[in-house]
Amino acid sequence: MTEALAHLINDAGPLAPLYYVLSFVLTALLPFIPTPLVAALGGAALGTVPAVLYGLVGMALGGFVALNLSRRIGRPLILRLVSPKAWAEWEVLVGIRSLWLWGVIFFVLNVDFAVVAAGLSRLPLRQLWLTAMIARFPWLLVSAWFGEVLFVSDTVMLLALFGLVGGMVAFQKLRPRFRHWLVRWAPPPDPHADDADRR
């Protein structure tokens, strides 16, 4: 299976980097697709260094798309995409006005849904975009290397998936504590902030 997915990029010939870059934009439009998986497939197909370099372009475009769609279309669309309970949890976080805390969120979660949620905050989009790029770069680097070195067989991939599932289970157990920590350290929202000058 991994070989087939990697060949999908390889068989594109000169267009392979373009397909790889556009895959990051796809993850921004469909936030449930994990970006590390895309980077790992790029590492398997292109090698670590090209996957990281092209991945930076893709991640930059994907972040731009996610933040702008969130800011321009905003809350009505998000309310249709997520459950009220999930939105209630995120609504506490989108009031966070600290780039440092958003950087922690981007690094720990590393999903485009977190970037979309950040776009609903009042922070300037350029600063959020740069924060997301810096915080997510280590994941891009490790995922691309992982793809080149370890995505060599379906057996290795299955072992990696078992590890990923274990990590997700552990994260689900720790998620309430993590969210409580973020909310506790979040500065109170500024009631006088104007949305117009934050765009």
C-alpha positions as CSV (number, residue, x, y, z in Angstrom):
1,M,0.0,0.0,0.0
2,T,2.8,2.5,0.9
3,E,4.5,1.6,-2.4
4,A,1.4,2.4,-4.3
5,L,0.9,5.7,-2.6
6,A,4.5,6.7,-3.1
7,H,4.3,5.7,-6.8
8,L,1.3,8.0,-7.2
9,I,3.7,10.9,-6.7
10,N,6.6,9.3,-8.5
11,D,4.7,8.4,-11.6
12,A,3.6,12.0,-12.0
13,G,7.1,12.7,-13.3
14,P,8.0,16.4,-13.4
15,L,4.6,17.2,-11.9
16,A,5.3,15.1,-8.8
17,P,6.4,18.1,-6.7
18,L,3.3,20.0,-7.8
19,Y,1.0,17.2,-6.7
20,Y,2.9,17.0,-3.4
21,V,2.5,20.7,-2.8
22,L,-1.2,20.6,-3.7
23,S,-1.6,17.8,-1.2
24,F,-0.9,20.2,1.6
25,V,-3.6,22.6,0.2
26,L,-6.0,19.6,0.2
27,T,-5.3,19.0,3.9
28,A,-6.2,22.6,4.6
29,L,-9.5,22.2,2.8
30,L,-10.1,18.7,4.4
31,P,-8.6,19.2,7.9
32,F,-9.1,15.6,8.9
33,I,-6.3,14.5,6.6
34,P,-3.1,14.4,8.7
35,T,-0.3,16.6,7.3
36,P,2.5,14.4,8.7
37,L,1.2,11.5,6.5
38,V,1.5,13.7,3.4
39,A,5.0,14.7,4.4
40,A,5.9,11.1,5.0
41,L,4.6,10.1,1.6
42,G,6.6,12.9,0.1
43,G,9.7,11.7,1.9
44,A,9.2,8.2,0.6
45,A,8.6,9.4,-3.0
46,L,11.0,12.4,-3.3
47,G,13.5,12.0,-0.5
48,T,13.9,14.0,2.7
49,V,15.4,17.2,1.5
50,P,13.1,17.8,-1.5
51,A,10.1,16.7,0.6
52,V,11.0,19.3,3.2
53,L,11.7,22.1,0.7
54,Y,8.5,21.5,-1.3
55,G,6.6,20.8,1.9
56,L,7.5,24.3,3.2
57,V,5.8,25.7,0.0
58,G,2.8,23.4,0.5
59,M,2.5,24.1,4.2
60,A,2.8,27.9,3.5
61,L,0.0,27.7,0.9
62,G,-2.1,25.4,3.0
63,G,-1.8,27.6,6.1
64,F,-2.7,30.7,4.0
65,V,-5.8,28.9,2.6
66,A,-6.8,27.6,6.1
67,L,-6.4,31.0,7.8
68,N,-8.1,33.0,5.1
69,L,-11.0,30.7,4.7
70,S,-11.5,30.7,8.4
71,R,-11.2,34.5,8.8
72,R,-13.3,35.3,5.7
73,I,-16.0,32.7,5.9
74,G,-15.7,32.3,9.7
75,R,-17.9,30.9,12.4
76,P,-21.0,30.0,10.4
77,L,-19.2,27.4,8.2
78,I,-17.3,26.0,11.2
79,L,-20.5,25.5,13.1
80,R,-21.8,23.4,10.2
81,L,-18.6,21.3,10.1
82,V,-18.1,20.4,13.7
83,S,-20.4,19.3,16.5
84,P,-21.6,21.9,19.0
85,K,-19.6,20.2,21.8
86,A,-16.4,20.3,19.8
87,W,-17.0,24.0,18.9
88,A,-17.7,24.8,22.6
89,E,-14.2,23.5,23.4
90,W,-12.6,25.4,20.6
91,E,-14.5,28.6,21.4
92,V,-12.6,28.9,24.6
93,L,-9.3,28.6,22.7
94,V,-10.1,30.9,19.8
95,G,-10.2,33.7,22.4
96,I,-6.5,33.2,23.0
97,R,-4.5,36.3,22.0
98,S,-1.1,34.9,22.7
99,L,1.0,33.8,19.6
100,W,3.1,31.7,21.9
101,L,0.2,29.7,23.1
102,W,-1.1,29.3,19.5
103,G,2.4,28.0,18.7
104,V,2.1,25.4,21.4
105,I,-1.3,24.4,20.0
106,F,0.1,24.1,16.4
107,F,3.1,22.1,17.6
108,V,1.2,19.7,19.8
109,L,-1.8,19.1,17.6
110,N,-0.2,19.7,14.1
111,V,-3.6,19.4,12.3
112,D,-5.1,22.0,9.9
113,F,-8.2,22.2,12.1
114,A,-6.1,24.0,14.7
115,V,-5.0,26.5,12.0
116,V,-8.6,27.0,11.0
117,A,-9.5,27.6,14.7
118,A,-6.7,30.1,15.0
119,G,-8.1,32.0,12.0
120,L,-11.2,32.7,14.0
121,S,-9.2,34.6,16.6
122,R,-8.5,38.3,16.5
123,L,-4.8,38.0,16.0
124,P,-3.3,39.3,12.7
125,L,-3.3,36.6,10.0
126,R,0.4,37.2,9.0
127,Q,1.5,36.6,12.6
128,L,-0.6,33.5,13.0
129,W,0.7,32.1,9.6
130,L,4.3,32.6,10.6
131,T,3.7,31.1,14.0
132,A,2.1,28.0,12.4
133,M,5.0,27.7,9.9
134,I,7.6,27.8,12.7
135,A,5.7,25.5,15.1
136,R,4.9,22.9,12.4
137,F,8.3,22.8,10.7
138,P,9.8,20.1,13.1
139,W,6.9,17.8,12.2
140,L,7.5,18.3,8.5
141,L,11.2,17.5,8.9
142,V,10.7,14.4,11.0
143,S,7.8,13.1,8.9
144,A,9.7,13.5,5.6
145,W,12.7,11.7,7.1
146,F,10.4,9.1,8.5
147,G,8.9,8.6,5.1
148,E,12.2,8.2,3.3
149,V,13.8,5.9,5.9
150,L,11.0,3.9,7.3
151,F,8.2,3.8,4.7
152,V,10.0,1.0,3.0
153,S,7.5,-1.8,3.5
154,D,4.0,-2.4,4.5
155,T,5.3,-4.2,7.7
156,V,7.1,-1.1,8.8
157,M,4.1,1.0,8.0
158,L,1.8,-1.2,10.1
159,L,4.2,-0.9,13.0
160,A,4.2,2.8,12.6
161,L,0.4,3.0,12.5
162,F,0.2,0.9,15.7
163,G,2.5,3.5,17.3
164,L,0.5,6.3,15.9
165,V,-2.7,4.8,17.3
166,G,-1.1,4.4,20.7
167,G,0.0,8.0,20.6
168,M,-3.5,9.1,19.7
169,V,-5.0,7.1,22.5
170,A,-2.6,8.7,25.0
171,F,-3.3,12.2,23.6
172,Q,-7.1,11.6,24.1
173,K,-6.4,10.7,27.7
174,L,-4.3,13.9,28.2
175,R,-6.4,16.2,26.1
176,P,-8.6,17.5,28.9
177,R,-5.5,18.4,31.0
178,F,-3.9,20.0,28.0
179,R,-7.0,22.1,27.2
180,H,-7.3,23.1,30.9
181,W,-3.7,24.2,30.9
182,L,-4.2,26.3,27.8
183,V,-7.3,28.0,29.1
184,R,-5.7,28.7,32.4
185,W,-2.7,30.4,30.8
186,A,-4.8,32.2,28.1
187,P,-5.0,36.0,28.7
188,P,-8.5,37.3,29.1
189,P,-10.1,38.5,25.9
190,D,-10.1,42.2,25.1
191,P,-13.7,43.4,24.9
192,H,-12.5,46.6,23.1
193,A,-10.6,44.8,20.3
194,D,-11.8,45.7,16.9
195,D,-12.1,42.9,14.3
196,A,-11.6,45.2,11.4
197,D,-8.1,46.3,12.4
198,R,-7.0,42.7,13.1
199,R,-7.3,41.5,9.5
